[in-house]
Structures are given as C-alpha cells and as structure tokens.
Amino acid sequence: MARFVKIFLRFIIFFAFTLALIPLQIIFVFVPRLRDVIPIFYHRMMLKLLGVRVRVWGAEPVKGALLVCNHLSWFDIVLIGSIAPVSFVAKKEVKTWPLFGLLAQLQRTVFVDRQPGRHTVATSNQLARRLAAKDRLVLFPEGTSTDGLRILPFKSSLFASVERQAEPVQVQPMSMAFSDLCNIAMGRRQRQTYAWVGDVAFLPHLLSIFGTPPLTVDIIFHPPLAAADMVDRKSMARASEQMVRNGLDDILCRRLAVNAENR
C-alpha cells in the first residue's frame, strides 16, 4: 500500500511539474541563451523526485561533442540530461509517443529512421549541422536498449555525421550502469529489472522507476577518441564500443575510484 501511495504521489507531482514547464519551454526553445535552462533543471528535479543519485566520473564534454553511450532505457534521457545541456538522437517513432514525444521535441531531439538502408545523407548532414552549431548530441549506437550487463555491437552508420568533416568533431564515449539500490550494490536480476528491454511494456517499466527506492547510477565520461580512431566511421564505432564496454565492466566490477561528482 505504501509503495502504491508513493507511486501515485510521484505521478501527480511529475505531471503537474511537467505540464507547468511545457509552455515556458515552447517559448524558450526559440531563444538560444535560454533553450537549455529548463531541460537541465527539469531532469535534475526529476532525479530528486524519484530519489535517484547520479555519480559522474570524468570531465564534462565540451560543446559540439558527439557523446556515444550504451542504452538502458527511456530513463537514460533524464540521467544524462541532468548532467549537461544535451540533445539526443532517437528513432523517429519516439516523436509520436504521447507526452514524451513532445518532451523530446522540446529538447531538440534529432529523429532518425534506424531501419537498415534508411539512414540518409540528409540525416548525416542534419547531425553535422547541429554539431557545427556547438550542440552536444547523445547517440545510442547499439540501436536498442539492453539489460545493462553487456554491450551490443555499435552500428557505424550514424558516425557518418562526423566522418571527413572539415572541422574536427570531438567524439566522446560514455558508459552508464545502475549501481546501487538503497546504497547496496545491485545484483544481476535487479539491474535487469530497471532496464527496458525487448517486449517489456512501457507502463509497467515506468511504474517500476516511479516506485524505486533510493537508486544510484554511475556515468563515466571517457577521454575523446584519439585521431588514430577517427579515420572513418567504422574505426570510430569500434573504438567507442571498446571504451564503453571497458567502462561498463569497471562499474559492474566496482573498479572505480572513490572521487566522483554527485548530481
């Protein structure tokens, strides 16, 4: 009963807070100096509401960086969006989702068709323009979410947006994992519960997030790819995948140092 009450109250606060900020962001999104103010504030308040702590390792990415990260669930947007002003690269279907599609548009998400053979030059050019305008873009190159215990092969097609650019683009891998529940290390089954994978329905997963006890997530910002790894999109995909996989292993095996920045 107590868990039901907690979920109900969190939902009420979430919807009230979200609906109150949407009209402001509709205006702010057209003002470059203001468009990132509400999203980062909104995501940080969502973490406070849900009792989620984010531990950040490594330096915050520079403007104009392409951030390459493993994908756990829809909640990744809140976790990463709480750290720095970013926009996301998402499948085009997200644009049609009730409420969440609107929120994605207000965060200036780049929507792409991820079906094989449908990635176009126009999409690459759109991503390149956004990076040239110094937007930080977050790319999930696995193409789908995972159980949080492994990394799927990275698809290289979206790396084409930074291939052979006149101005160098910083490609910075990230690793992310659910780590602790009530300050105790999570096990395999617990991590799988919080991941949104396969045929899991959206609403039950949403309820599990809104009913969560205190949760800790670790996010590692790795060093940007070296010039030798920036030769072509396949080299970028391979190098990024290895760095993200190594970082995930470090989180799961508790090999991180003690000095992290809490958000």
N, C-alpha and C positions, 0 to 999 in steps of 0.2 A: 504493500500500500504506500509506504514512504517513497519507494522508487517511482511509483506512478505519479504521486504528487510532485516530486522533483521534476520529472519529465514534463508534466503539464505546465508547471510554473515557468520552466525554461522555454518552452514553446511560446507561451504568451509573451514573455519578455522579448524573445527573438523576433517574433512577428511585429510587435509594437515598435521595437527599435529599428527594424529593417524598413518598415513602411514609413517611419518618420524621416529616415535619411534619404530614401529614394528620390523625393522631389528635389532636395538640395543637390544630390549628385547629378541629376539630369541637367541642372544648370552648370555645376562646377566642371563637368566633363568637357565643356567647351572653353574652359579657361585654363591654359597650360599651367599656370602657377598654382592652381587650386585643385586640379583634377585628381591628384594623388592623396589629398588630405583626408577625405572621408574614407576611402577604401582601407588605408592602413589603420586608421582609428577604429573602423568597424570591425576589422579582423581581430585586433587586439582586445576589443571589448567582448567579442565572441569567445575568445580564449578564457577571459576572466569569468564569463557567464558559465562556461562548461567546466571550469576548474582544470584547464589544460596548461601545462608549462612547457615552453619550448627552450631547449638548450642549444645555443648556436656555437658552432666551432668554426674558426677560420674568419677571414676578413669579408666584410660585406662587399658584394660585387659592385664594380664601377658602373656608371651609366653607359648604356649602349652595349651591355654584355648579353650574350645568349647563355642562359642558365639551363643546364641539362641535368634532369633529375629522374630518379626512379619514381614510380607511381603506385600509391597505396589505395587511395580512394578519393571521392569528391572533397573530403576534408583537407586534402593537400592544399587546396586553394586558400583556406583560412590560415593554415600553418605557415606557408611561405609568404602569403600576403601580409602577415603580421610583422615580418622582419624588415622588409624594404618595399618601396614603391615598385611594383612589377605589373606586367600584363602577362596573360597566358596564351598558349597556343592550344586550341581544343578542337575536337571533332565538330563538324557542322551541326550535328544533331543536338548538341548542347544548347544551341541558340533557340530551339523550340521548347525547351523544358519550362514548365510553369514556374514563375518567380525566379528560379535560378538562372534561366536563360537571360532574363532581364538584368540580373545582377552581373552576369558575365559580360554583357554588352556595356554596362556602365563602368566596368573595369577595363574596357577597351581590349577585350579578348580578340585574338585573331582566329577565325574559324576556318578550318581546312577540311577537305574531303580526303579521308585517310584510306579509302579503298584502293587496292593495288591498281596502278596505272592512271589514277585520277589526280595525282599531285601534279600541278601545272606550273608553268613558268610564271604565271600571274601570281600564284601563291608565294613562290620564292621571291619575286620582286616586292610583294607586299611586306614580307618579313624583312627583307633587306632595307626597305624604306624606313620601317619602324626602328630598326637598329641604327641606321644612319641618323635618325632624329634623336638618338640617345635614350630610347626606351629600353628598359630591361625586360627581356622576354623569357618566359619559362617554358621549356619544351620537355615533354614526356616521350622520349623516343622509343620506349617499349611498345607504344601504341595501345596499351591496355593497362589496367591496374593488376597488381599481383598480391600474393599473400603476405608480402613483407619479409619473406625469408630468402628470397632469391631474386636474381636479376634476369630478365628475359633479354634475348639479343636485341640490340638497338637497331632500329630502322634508319638507314642513312639518308633517305630522300629529303627530309626536312633540313638536313645540314647543307643542302644546296644553296640555301639563302645566304650563307657566309663563305661559299666557295668562290674563289677567284674574285673577291671584292677589291676594288681599288684602294679603299681604306681598310686597314686590318680591323677585324672584329674579335673581341675577347670572348672565347668560348670557355665557360667555367662549369665544370661538373659539380653536382651536389649529391650527397647521399642522405637518405632520410629513413627513420625507423621509429616505430613505437617502442619505448624502452621500459618504462616503469609504470606500475599501477599501484596507487597508494604507497609510493616510494619503495616498492619491492619489484625486483626485476621480473619482467613478464616472461612467460613461457611460450612455447610454440603455439599452443592452442589459443592462448589469449591474444597473441598477435594476429592470428588468423581471424579471430572474432572481429577485430577492429578494421581489418582490410575489407574492401568492397570488390569482390572477385566473382567472375563467372555469372551464374544465374541468380545471385543473391538479389532479392527485391530491394528497391531503394528505400521504401518507408521503414521496414524493419531495421535496416542498417542506420538510417537516420535516427531512429529511436534509441539504438544502442549507443550512439555518440552522445545524444542528449541525456541519456541516463548514466553516463560513465562516472565512476568515482574519480578522484584526482589522477590525472594521466600525465606522463612525461614523454615528450618526443624529442629525439636528437636529430639535428640537421647539421651536416658538415659541408662547408664551402671549401672545395679543394682548390689548389692553385690553378690558374688558367692553363689551357693547353699550350705546350711549347710549340715553337714554329715548326719543328720537325713533324708534329702531329697534325698540322694544318694544311698539309699538301693537297688533300682532296676530301670529299665528304665521307668516303669510306674509312679513311685514316682517322678522321675526327670521331666517327661513330665508334670505331674500335678502341681508341684511346680513352674516350669518355666512358664507355661501358666498363673498361677495366678499372678506372679510378672509382666509379660509383660502386662497383662490386666490392672493391677493397674496402671502401669506406663503410659499406653495409656490414661486411664481416667484422670490422673493428667495433661497430656499435653493438652487434649481436654478441660478440665475444667479450664485451666490456673492456676493450683495449684503449679506451680514450683517456686522456689526461684529466686532471681534476679541474682545470681552469676553463670553464665555459661561461658564456654570457647568457644569462637567463632572460627570457622575454615573457 
